């Protein structure tokens, strides 16, 4: 296992400009994703100003920015506006709104009018199949299946991701994203099934430096860490 042997593209997921630029300095990071939840956690107050600033700072790699409306007319207005912010921008459209109403009509309309979309928050094979049909023949697009959230339910996400790869195979314009990974090993799982992209937060991506590390040495480092922390704490029995 080496980083150089990976075929899956690594995207960084975040909403901290400093952290995003830190990842931008690494050529193995091929794109970026963010969402309103990450922005809120990062303390972003002006969605448009922050987004345009990031597009200006990262103009040459794919960058996904999400709509946040729940009404489809407003969602479409926001999508069309966001799409004007840069040639590298993909507009994230949720698979449904909060009322469980399908976004497929909007996805198809935007994609076939040349707007690059990233359909997000998918968790089922049926959602992937419907999305593939909507995107067929449209602009370049991404399909974000939340493998980490699938795993959180106790369900193995790999079979779902494998089926998703096959469903999207005929769609030359669409790439599958393994979204919400929980550990670095997910990168190698995504790579092994032929997933196009995996997007991960900086804390996971920084573990890439551990790839190929000697496990005996890692064991010793762990023992030393426990010993140092215990000594520093001044524990006695």
C-alpha positions as CSV (number, residue, x, y, z in Angstrom):
1,X,0.0,0.0,0.0
2,X,1.4,3.4,-1.1
3,X,-0.1,6.8,-1.8
4,X,1.5,6.8,-5.2
5,X,-0.3,3.6,-6.2
6,X,-3.8,5.0,-5.5
7,X,-6.1,5.5,-8.4
8,X,-8.9,7.0,-6.4
9,X,-8.7,10.8,-6.3
10,X,-8.3,12.5,-2.9
11,X,-10.6,15.5,-2.1
12,X,-10.4,17.5,1.1
13,X,-13.6,18.2,2.9
14,X,-13.7,21.3,5.1
15,X,-14.6,24.9,5.6
16,X,-11.5,26.5,7.2
17,X,-9.6,28.5,4.7
18,X,-6.3,27.9,6.3
19,X,-6.9,24.2,6.4
20,X,-8.1,24.1,2.8
21,X,-5.0,26.0,1.7
22,X,-2.8,23.6,3.7
23,X,-4.3,20.8,1.6
24,X,-4.1,22.8,-1.6
25,X,-0.3,22.9,-1.2
26,X,-0.3,19.1,-1.6
27,X,-0.5,18.0,-5.3
28,X,-2.1,14.7,-4.3
29,X,-5.2,16.6,-3.2
30,X,-7.2,16.8,-6.4
31,X,-10.3,18.7,-5.3
32,X,-12.4,20.2,-2.4
33,X,-15.8,19.8,-0.9
34,X,-17.7,21.7,1.8
35,X,-21.2,22.1,3.1
36,X,-23.3,24.5,5.3
37,X,-22.8,22.3,8.4
38,X,-19.0,22.5,8.1
39,X,-19.2,26.3,7.5
40,X,-21.4,26.8,10.5
41,X,-19.0,24.8,12.7
42,X,-16.1,26.9,11.3
43,X,-18.0,30.1,12.3
44,X,-18.6,31.3,8.7
45,X,-21.1,34.1,8.8
46,X,-21.2,35.3,5.1
47,X,-21.8,32.2,2.9
48,X,-21.3,34.0,-0.4
49,X,-18.2,36.0,0.6
50,X,-16.5,33.0,2.1
51,X,-17.3,30.8,-0.9
52,X,-16.1,33.4,-3.5
53,X,-12.9,33.9,-1.5
54,X,-12.2,30.2,-1.6
55,X,-12.9,30.0,-5.3
56,X,-10.4,32.8,-5.8
57,X,-7.8,31.0,-3.7
58,X,-8.4,27.6,-5.3
59,X,-9.3,28.3,-8.9
60,X,-7.8,25.2,-10.6
61,X,-9.2,22.2,-8.8
62,X,-12.9,21.0,-8.5
63,X,-14.7,22.8,-5.6
64,X,-18.1,21.7,-4.4
65,X,-20.4,24.4,-2.8
66,X,-23.9,23.5,-1.6
67,X,-27.2,25.2,-1.9
68,X,-29.1,25.5,1.4
69,X,-32.7,26.3,0.4
70,X,-35.4,23.7,0.9
71,X,-37.8,25.0,-1.7
72,X,-36.9,23.8,-5.2
73,X,-37.4,27.2,-6.9
74,X,-35.1,28.9,-4.4
75,X,-32.7,25.9,-4.6
76,X,-32.5,26.4,-8.4
77,X,-31.9,30.2,-8.0
78,X,-29.1,29.5,-5.5
79,X,-27.6,26.8,-7.8
80,X,-27.5,29.1,-10.8
81,X,-25.8,31.9,-8.7
82,X,-23.2,29.6,-7.2
83,X,-22.4,28.2,-10.6
84,X,-21.3,31.7,-11.8
85,X,-18.6,31.9,-9.1
86,X,-16.0,29.8,-11.0
87,X,-15.5,27.3,-13.8
88,X,-14.2,24.8,-11.2
89,X,-17.4,25.0,-9.1
90,X,-19.7,22.0,-8.7
91,X,-23.1,22.9,-7.1
92,X,-24.1,20.4,-4.4
93,X,-27.8,19.5,-4.6
94,X,-29.3,17.3,-1.9
95,X,-31.0,14.1,-3.2
96,X,-34.3,15.3,-1.6
97,X,-35.5,18.3,0.4
98,X,-36.5,18.0,4.0
99,X,-40.0,16.9,3.0
100,X,-38.5,13.8,1.2
101,X,-39.5,15.3,-2.2
102,X,-37.1,14.1,-4.9
103,X,-34.6,16.6,-6.4
104,X,-34.2,14.6,-9.6
105,X,-36.1,17.0,-11.9
106,X,-33.9,19.9,-10.7
107,X,-30.8,17.8,-11.0
108,X,-31.6,16.8,-14.6
109,X,-32.5,20.4,-15.6
110,X,-29.3,21.9,-14.2
111,X,-27.0,19.2,-15.5
112,X,-28.5,19.4,-19.0
113,X,-28.1,23.1,-19.1
114,X,-24.4,22.8,-18.5
115,X,-24.2,23.3,-14.7
116,X,-21.8,21.0,-12.9
117,X,-23.6,19.4,-10.0
118,X,-22.6,17.2,-7.0
119,X,-25.6,15.3,-6.0
120,X,-25.2,14.8,-2.2
121,X,-26.5,12.9,0.8
122,X,-27.2,9.6,-1.1
123,X,-27.3,6.4,1.0
124,X,-29.2,3.9,-1.2
125,X,-28.6,2.1,-4.5
126,X,-32.0,3.2,-5.7
127,X,-31.0,6.9,-5.2
128,X,-27.8,6.3,-7.2
129,X,-29.8,4.6,-10.0
130,X,-32.2,7.5,-10.3
131,X,-29.4,10.0,-10.2
132,X,-27.5,8.2,-12.9
133,X,-30.5,8.5,-15.2
134,X,-30.9,12.2,-14.4
135,X,-27.3,13.0,-15.1
136,X,-26.9,10.9,-18.3
137,X,-25.8,13.1,-21.1
138,X,-25.4,16.1,-18.9
139,X,-22.5,18.3,-17.7
140,X,-19.6,16.8,-15.6
141,X,-21.1,15.7,-12.3
142,X,-20.3,14.0,-9.0
143,X,-22.5,11.6,-7.0
144,X,-21.8,11.6,-3.3
145,X,-22.7,8.4,-1.5
146,X,-22.3,8.8,2.3
147,X,-20.5,5.5,3.0
148,X,-19.5,6.6,6.5
149,X,-23.1,7.3,7.5
150,X,-24.1,3.9,6.0
151,X,-21.4,2.3,8.2
152,X,-22.7,4.2,11.2
153,X,-26.0,2.2,11.0
154,X,-24.1,-1.1,11.2
155,X,-24.4,-1.8,7.5
156,X,-21.3,-2.6,5.4
157,X,-21.1,0.2,2.8
158,X,-18.7,-1.6,0.4
159,X,-21.4,-3.6,-1.4
160,X,-23.5,-0.4,-1.9
161,X,-20.5,1.4,-3.1
162,X,-19.6,-1.4,-5.5
163,X,-23.1,-1.4,-7.0
164,X,-22.9,2.4,-7.3
165,X,-19.6,2.1,-9.3
166,X,-21.3,-0.3,-11.7
167,X,-24.4,1.8,-12.0
168,X,-22.4,4.9,-12.9
169,X,-20.0,3.1,-15.2
170,X,-21.9,4.0,-18.4
171,X,-22.1,7.6,-17.3
172,X,-18.9,9.0,-18.7
173,X,-19.7,12.4,-17.2
174,X,-20.4,11.3,-13.7
175,X,-17.9,10.4,-10.9
176,X,-18.7,8.6,-7.7
177,X,-17.6,10.1,-4.4
178,X,-17.1,8.0,-1.3
179,X,-18.3,10.6,1.2
180,X,-18.1,10.9,5.0
181,X,-15.2,8.4,5.5
182,X,-14.5,7.4,9.1
183,X,-10.9,6.3,8.9
184,X,-8.0,6.3,6.5
185,X,-8.5,2.7,5.5
186,X,-11.6,3.8,3.7
187,X,-9.3,5.4,1.1
188,X,-7.9,2.0,0.2
189,X,-11.4,0.4,0.3
190,X,-12.6,3.1,-2.2
191,X,-9.6,2.6,-4.4
192,X,-10.0,-1.2,-4.4
193,X,-13.6,-1.1,-5.8
194,X,-12.8,1.5,-8.5
195,X,-14.5,4.5,-6.8
196,X,-13.5,7.7,-8.6
197,X,-13.1,10.0,-5.6
198,X,-13.0,10.0,-1.8
199,X,-13.5,13.2,0.1
200,X,-12.1,13.4,3.7
201,X,-11.5,15.9,6.4
202,X,-8.0,17.1,7.1
203,X,-7.6,15.0,10.3
204,X,-8.1,11.8,8.2
205,X,-6.0,13.1,5.3
206,X,-3.1,13.9,7.6
207,X,-2.9,10.2,8.5
208,X,-1.6,9.6,5.0
209,X,1.9,10.0,6.5
210,X,1.3,6.7,8.3
211,X,0.8,4.7,5.2
212,X,3.4,1.9,5.1
213,X,4.6,2.6,8.6
214,X,6.2,-0.4,10.3
215,X,3.7,-1.8,12.7
216,X,6.2,-2.9,15.3
217,X,7.6,0.6,15.4
218,X,4.0,2.0,15.7
219,X,3.4,-0.4,18.6
220,X,6.5,0.9,20.4
221,X,5.5,4.5,19.8
222,X,2.2,3.8,21.3
223,X,3.8,2.2,24.4
224,X,6.0,5.2,24.8
225,X,3.1,7.6,24.5
226,X,1.2,5.8,27.3
227,X,4.3,5.8,29.5
228,X,5.0,9.5,28.9
229,X,1.4,10.5,29.5
230,X,1.3,8.5,32.8
231,X,4.5,10.0,34.0
232,X,3.4,13.5,33.1
233,X,0.2,13.0,35.0
234,X,2.1,12.0,38.1
235,X,-0.1,9.0,38.8
236,X,0.8,6.7,41.8
237,X,-0.6,3.5,43.2
